Amino acid sequence: MSNLNVLPLLEPEAVVACCPPLTERPLTADEAERTAIMFKALGDPVRLRLFSAVASHEGGEACVCDISDVGVSQPTVSHHLKKLKEAGLLSSERRGTWVYYRVEPAVLAAMAQLLTRAASV
């Protein structure tokens, strides 16, 4: 008999598509606020490189040990990853001593939708 305890899986917080395409209608104040948080987080070159490293990593997730070579110290990498998580762009999971990051797919879809031209009628 095993002493292994099985823990229930937690569902990630659902990320709602933030906004319609910019060409469809003006954003509301709430939509603009949510969108600005995402783009502000990506407005830093180090954060954009980290986000890109995670997004393009094989398997769709990356260990912090594999993406920390962005020209800044490890504490600074941790700070930038925290900001990306707070903006809802990344999620993470600790495995032993390492933390693995993944891009939230719904976030990419929402950002793509926002920047896509509305379909012609």
Secondary structure as GFF3:
##gff-version 3
##sequence-region A 1 121
A	DSSP	alpha_helix	29	42	.	.	.	ID=ss1
A	DSSP	alpha_helix	45	56	.	.	.	ID=ss2
A	DSSP	three_ten_helix	58	60	.	.	.	ID=ss3
A	DSSP	beta_strand	61	63	.	.	.	ID=ss4
A	DSSP	alpha_helix	64	67	.	.	.	ID=ss5
A	DSSP	alpha_helix	74	86	.	.	.	ID=ss6
A	DSSP	beta_strand	90	95	.	.	.	ID=ss7
A	DSSP	beta_strand	98	103	.	.	.	ID=ss8
A	DSSP	alpha_helix	105	115	.	.	.	ID=ss9
###
